[in-house]
Amino acid sequence: MDCDMPLEKILERCTKFGINCIAIADHGTIEGALRMQDIAPFTVIVAEEILTPVGEIMGVFLKETIPSGSSVRETIARIKEQDALVCLPHPFDTLRRLRLSEPELDDLAADIDIIEVFNARSPLSQSSQKAYAFADKHGLAKCAGSDAHSPVEIGRTYIDMPEFEGKDGYLQALREGRITGKRSSPLVHFLSIWAKIKKAF
């Protein structure tokens, strides 16, 4: 969609910066993450950003692609059917937020495992503050991400966390992790637009 990174470039960047675990969350597919899992010398978490009518929900530790277009509740149910984790990515980002009221988000909290509290592509700190508050209110694990759509963005944001095994170990390690976040330049969005144009032609 809006990303045009060869897997080899991702590996090169991760090796350069000593990154030993990554989550790949493409839009609408897990195929790239599965291929990376086959070739990477480090842990690759298979995830997907799934588009619902009110915004994106992320499945983490997926085994199969979940089609976009279903309701939030149905999407969460499909993630749970795979014994995977439910994450809210950039839920309060001004441009990419979940279009749900605060009471509706509160109602969803019991079915959510993780909330992204820092996204390098989100320009405003207010969105992070709201995400932190929501996570603390509901006792949710916190994650952060570079949301990298180009090699230069990889590693802008990362979490120092203990080694883990499986989704349950990952969830516990997240709770013990330390987030280091740097915001990407707004210009990176032009790289995404260019990737879309290239794929269109």
N, C-alpha and C positions, 0 to 999 in steps of 0.2 A: 504494500500500500504506500506508505510514506517513508519507507526505509529501503536503502539500497546497499546493504553491507554484506560483502562476501564473508563467509564463515572464517576464512583464513585471516582476514583483516581483524576480526574480533579476537581470534586466538593470538595474533601478533601483539595487539594492544594489551590484552590481559597479561601476556608473558612479560612485556616490557615493564608493566607497573606492579607485577607480583600479585595479581588478582588470582585467587585460587578457588573461587566459587562464584558463579554467575546465575542469575535467573533470566531466561529469555522468554519474553511475553509478547509475541507478535499479535497483531490484530487479526482475529478470526481464524487462526490456525496454530497448530503446535508442530508442524512439519519441520521448520527450521530448528526449533529447539531439540527435536528428536535427532536430527542429523548432527547437530553440535554435540549432543550427548555421546554419539558414536565416535567422534574424533578428538574430543577435548581430553587433555591429561588431568583435568580437574573436575570438580563437581559441577554439573549443569542441572539446574532446576527447571523443569518443563512447566511453563505457565502460558496463559493466553488472556488477552484483553477481549472480552466478549461484549459486543454492543447491544444494549437493550433500548427500548423506546425512550428511556429517561437518562441514558448515559452508560458508562462502562463499568462492568464488574470483572474482576480478575479471578481466574481459577489457578491455583498453585499446586504443583505435584499432580498434574493431569496425565491421563493415559491416552485420551482420545480428544480430538477437536470437538468443541461445543459450538453449534451454529449460532450466529447472531440473530437478533430479532425477537427473541422471546421476552416475556416480562421479567422483571427483576426476581420475583419469587421463583418462577420456573427455572431461570438461569441458575440461581443459587441451589435449587433442588438437583439440577443436573450435575453441578460441581460436587455436591455431597454424594451423589450416586457413585462417583468415581473415588470416593474416600479421599477427596482432595480438600484443600483449604480455600476459604472464601476471603478475598481481599478487596477492599475499596481503594482503588487507585485515584489519586488527586481528587478526592470527593468534594472539596470546597474551592477548587481552582475556579477563578472567575469565568474562564472561557471553556473549561472542560468539566465542570462540576456535575455531580448527580443532581438532576432536577427533581429533588424530593424535598418536602418540607421537613423541618426539624422533628416534628412528631413522627413522620413516616420513617425517617432515619432511625429514630429511637426504637421504633417497632421492629426494624430489621436487625438491630444490634445483637440479639440473641443468636442469630444465624451467621454472624460475621466472626472471622477468626483474627483478621489482621486489618489494620488501617495504615495507609501510606501517609506519614506525617511530614515528609519532605520530598519534593519532586524537583529535580534540578531545572526542569523546563517551566515550572510555575513561577511567574515573575514577582508575585506579591507575597510578603511574609505573612500577611493576614490569613491566607489559606492554610499555612502550616500551623498557625496558632489555633485555628478552629479545629484542625485535625487532631492536634495534641489534646485539646480539651475534650473532644468527643471520645478519643481513645481512653483517656483517664476516667471519664465519666462511666464508661462501660467496661473497664478492665480489659481492653483489647491489646494484643501485641502490636507493637509499632514497627513499621518498616520504612525504608527510604530508597530512592532509586535515581539513577542518572537519567532514566527514560531516554537512553541514547538511541538516536536514529542515524548517527554517523560515528565513525571511529574516534574522532577527537573528543566526543562527549563521554566515552566510556571511562569510568573512574572519577567523574566529577563529584559523585556522591557514592559513599560506600558505608558499610556497617562492619565494624570490628566485632566479631562474635565467636564464641567457642565452636570447636568442631562439633558436628552433629551427624546423626543417622536418621533418615526418614523424616516424614512430615512432623511427627510429634517432637522429635529431637530438634528440628528446625524451629518449631514454635517456641520451645523453651529457650533455645539459643538466641532467638530474637529478643526475648524479654531481658536477656543478660547483655545484649549488644550495645555498642556505642556508635551513634550516628555521626558521620562527618559529611557535611553537605556544603557544596558550592553551587551557586546558581549559574546556569549556562547563559551565554549571551543570547538576547532575543533574536539575533541574526541566525541562530541554528534552525529556526523555523523555516527560513528560506531554503535550507538544505532539504527539508522534508517536501516542500513544494516542488523543488527541482526533481526529486525522486519520483513524485507522482507524475510529473510531466514526462519524464523519460519512460516510465512504464506505460503511459497512455499511448506513446508512439513506438 
